[in-house]
């Protein structure tokens, strides 16, 4: 079922007539520093709040870079602060078992917190599971493709 152009227009804008947009070309060129030199555009049936702001008002609106405060500089590898070593303090060394052991240090060999390590391990485990499931599904698809069709 094909529609004519007028039927399509009635479906898209049933209550609108074909009033053209008028551009008053008072000057062929405009000056960047003079927004009043831009051509004036009038659009029929435009809501007053949809007209927008004047160029002068827009020039007063602060930009995003002006609103966002400068962030702290990103530290590179040599500038990173040394990892803090937590030590266990023992109040009664004679009464505690293992009092003769050196204090424990909580530094990780790779420098990542333990919760990050466990999260990465969980992600890798899930990736491996999904990869295995994909291989199984591909094998099943291959079997279905190679079955003789009755």
Buried (B, 14 or more C-beta within 10 A) or exposed (E): EEEEEEEEBEEEEEEEEEEEEEEEEEEEEEEEEEEEEEEEEEEEEEEEEEEEEEEEEEEEEEEEEEEEEEEEEEEEEEEEEEEEEEEEEEEEEEEEEEEEEEEEEEEEEEEEEEEEEEEEEEEEEEEEEEEEEEEEEEEEEEEEEEEEEE
